[in-house]
Amino acid sequence: MSYLRLRQICLVAPHLEPVIPDIAGIMGLEVCYHDSNVAKYGLVNALLPVDTILLEVVAPFREGTAAGRFLDKTKGRGGYMAIFCCDDPDARGGQANALGVRTANVITHAPYRGVQLHPRDCRAAFIEFNHTDGSDDVLGPYPPAGPEWQKHIRKDMTLALTAVEMMSPDPLDLAAHWGRILGIDVAKPDSAEAELKLPNCTFRFVKGESEIMSALDFRVRDVGAVCDAASARGYAVSDSAFSLGGVKFRIGG
């Protein structure tokens, strides 16, 4: 059965500190894993589950990494990668190749397989398709998040990651491009905010000066408490939003 869900959002920072403790402290989340497999790319990472979507932050520890080049190019603005679980990452990668979107990297750590597409061809951010054999359950095994990621889900503060905002000078064109890659029709194509709707999250495309993943929307139990926690850690909060890890965290009830 064919399916596609948002599995993970990856942000990039110069260092994991203070981004990871600030995300955890402000949002009431908990680190579930540090994946040693990313060391071969010159990175360290940490992952925090937001319900069944993983929020990852990577940081380079040596020169010449793709993540480091991304930081230099964007001056730290924008999310790094959108990662989708699906039934057949190779088939979806092949369909993207047919659109002129190159494969940048293939990851095989059985039972996990991931196909990463070239960010220049994707525009705005990396796209990855992955699949874990024998695990089509949203609460099933997911090796990049560690053996017991489910035990680290915390919902006393943050309930869900509901939307990802993508910015572009031509948002409808970017929405159509990502829609072709993902195999999803664009919703609201005649509005100021075109959308791609997945079963567990919406990608919203808005007008801006550059093409980046610009914001993440979260549903929380107490908007004021989260905003107060961000202010207490020194973040400027405006309209229930603050910038962290290169993107804007938008907080809603």
C-alpha positions in Angstrom: 0.0 0.0 0.0 1.4 3.4 -1.0 1.8 6.0 1.7 3.8 9.1 2.6 4.1 10.8 6.0 6.4 13.4 7.5 8.8 11.4 9.6 11.4 14.0 10.6 12.4 17.6 10.3 16.2 18.4 10.5 17.6 21.7 11.6 21.3 22.7 11.5 23.2 24.8 14.0 26.8 25.7 14.6 26.7 23.7 17.8 24.2 21.5 19.6 24.5 23.8 22.6 22.4 25.8 23.5 19.9 24.8 20.7 19.0 21.3 22.0 18.6 22.2 25.7 16.6 25.3 24.7 14.3 23.4 22.5 13.8 20.7 25.2 13.3 23.3 28.0 11.0 25.6 26.1 8.9 23.0 24.4 8.8 20.3 27.1 10.5 17.8 24.9 13.1 15.1 25.6 16.1 13.9 23.6 15.7 10.3 22.5 18.9 9.6 20.7 22.3 10.7 19.4 22.9 8.9 16.1 26.6 7.9 15.7 26.0 7.2 12.0 26.1 10.9 11.2 29.7 11.2 12.3 30.9 10.0 8.8 29.3 13.2 7.4 31.2 15.3 10.0 28.2 15.8 12.1 26.9 15.3 15.6 23.1 15.3 16.2 20.3 14.9 18.7 16.7 13.9 18.1 13.6 14.8 20.1 10.2 13.2 19.4 7.2 15.6 18.9 4.5 12.9 19.1 5.4 10.7 16.2 7.4 13.3 14.2 11.1 13.5 15.1 12.8 16.9 15.4 16.5 16.6 14.7 19.3 19.1 15.1 22.7 18.5 13.4 25.9 20.4 13.9 29.2 20.1 12.0 32.4 19.2 14.0 34.9 19.5 11.1 35.4 21.7 8.0 34.0 20.8 4.6 30.6 19.4 5.5 27.4 19.9 3.6 25.7 21.1 6.7 28.6 23.6 7.3 28.3 24.9 3.7 24.5 25.3 4.3 25.2 27.4 7.4 27.7 29.5 5.5 25.3 30.0 2.5 22.2 30.8 4.5 23.9 32.6 7.5 22.0 30.1 9.7 18.6 30.8 8.3 16.2 27.9 7.3 15.6 24.3 8.1 17.9 21.8 6.6 15.9 18.7 5.7 12.4 17.3 5.4 12.4 13.5 5.8 9.4 11.4 4.7 8.7 7.8 5.4 7.1 5.8 2.6 6.5 2.4 1.2 9.3 2.5 -1.5 12.0 5.2 -1.2 13.8 3.9 -4.3 10.7 4.2 -6.5 10.1 7.7 -5.2 13.7 8.6 -5.7 13.4 7.3 -9.3 10.3 9.4 -9.9 12.2 12.5 -8.6 15.1 11.6 -10.9 12.7 11.6 -13.8 11.8 15.2 -12.9 15.5 16.2 -13.1 16.0 16.0 -9.3 19.2 14.2 -8.6 19.9 11.6 -5.8 22.6 13.0 -3.5 23.0 10.1 -1.1 21.6 6.6 -0.4 21.7 5.3 3.2 21.4 1.6 3.9 21.5 0.6 7.5 19.3 -2.5 7.4 16.4 -2.6 8.1 16.4 1.1 7.2 16.9 2.6 3.8 16.9 6.3 2.9 17.2 8.1 -0.4 18.3 11.7 -0.1 17.7 14.1 -3.0 20.0 16.9 -4.0 19.1 20.2 -2.2 19.9 22.4 -5.2 17.4 20.4 -7.2 14.8 20.2 -4.4 15.2 23.9 -3.7 14.7 25.4 -0.1 15.8 22.2 1.7 16.9 18.6 1.3 14.1 16.0 0.8 14.7 12.4 2.0 12.4 9.3 1.4 13.0 6.4 3.8 11.5 3.1 4.8 12.2 0.7 7.7 11.4 -3.0 6.8 8.6 -4.4 8.9 7.6 -1.1 10.4 4.8 0.8 8.7 3.4 1.7 12.2 4.0 5.3 13.2 5.0 4.1 16.6 7.1 1.2 15.2 10.9 0.9 15.0 12.7 3.9 13.4 16.5 3.3 13.7 17.7 6.9 13.2 15.8 7.8 16.4 17.2 5.0 18.5 15.9 1.7 19.9 13.4 3.3 22.4 12.5 6.6 20.9 8.8 6.0 21.7 9.5 6.1 25.5 10.8 9.7 25.2 7.6 11.2 23.8 6.4 13.9 26.1 3.0 15.6 25.7 2.6 17.6 28.9 3.6 20.7 27.0 3.9 20.1 23.2 1.2 18.0 21.5 2.1 18.1 17.8 4.1 19.6 15.0 1.3 20.6 12.7 2.8 22.6 9.8 6.1 23.4 8.1 6.3 26.8 6.4 8.3 27.1 3.2 9.3 30.5 1.8 10.0 31.5 -1.8 9.8 34.6 -4.0 7.4 32.4 -6.1 5.7 30.2 -3.5 3.2 28.6 -5.9 6.1 27.5 -8.1 7.9 26.0 -5.2 4.7 24.3 -4.0 4.2 22.8 -7.4 7.8 21.6 -7.6 7.6 19.9 -4.2 4.2 18.6 -5.0 5.6 16.9 -8.1 8.5 15.4 -6.1 6.2 14.2 -3.3 3.3 13.2 -5.6 0.8 15.4 -3.9 -1.6 17.9 -5.5 -1.3 21.5 -4.4 -4.2 22.7 -2.2 -5.3 26.3 -2.3 -3.2 27.1 -5.4 -5.1 30.4 -6.0 -4.4 31.7 -2.5 -1.5 33.5 -0.9 -0.6 30.3 0.9 -0.5 27.2 -1.2 -0.4 24.0 0.7 0.7 20.3 0.4 -1.3 18.2 2.9 0.1 15.0 4.3 -1.8 12.7 6.7 0.2 14.1 9.7 1.4 17.6 8.7 0.8 20.4 6.2 3.5 22.2 4.2 2.6 25.8 3.7 4.2 28.0 1.0 4.5 31.7 1.5 6.1 34.6 -0.2 9.6 35.7 0.9 12.9 37.0 -0.4 14.7 33.7 -0.5 13.8 29.9 -0.7 14.1 28.4 2.8 12.2 26.3 5.2 11.2 29.3 7.4 9.0 28.1 10.2 7.5 25.2 12.2 4.0 25.3 13.7 3.4 23.5 17.0 0.2 22.8 18.9 0.7 23.1 22.6 -1.3 22.8 25.8 -0.5 26.3 27.1 0.7 28.9 24.6 1.5 31.5 27.2 3.6 29.0 29.2 5.7 28.1 26.2 6.2 31.8 25.2 7.1 32.7 28.8 9.7 29.8 28.8 11.2 31.2 25.5 11.4 34.7 27.0 13.0 33.4 30.1 15.8 31.9 28.0 16.4 35.1 26.2 14.4 34.7 23.0 12.4 37.6 21.6 8.7 36.5 21.4 6.3 38.2 19.1 2.8 37.0 18.1 3.4 33.7 19.9 6.5 33.0 17.8 10.3 33.1 18.3 13.4 32.1 16.3 15.3 29.0 17.3 17.6 26.7 15.3 17.4 28.8 12.2 13.6 28.7 11.9 10.6 30.4 13.5 8.8 28.4 16.1 5.1 29.3 15.9 3.1 28.3 18.9 -0.7 27.7 18.9 -3.3 26.0 21.0 
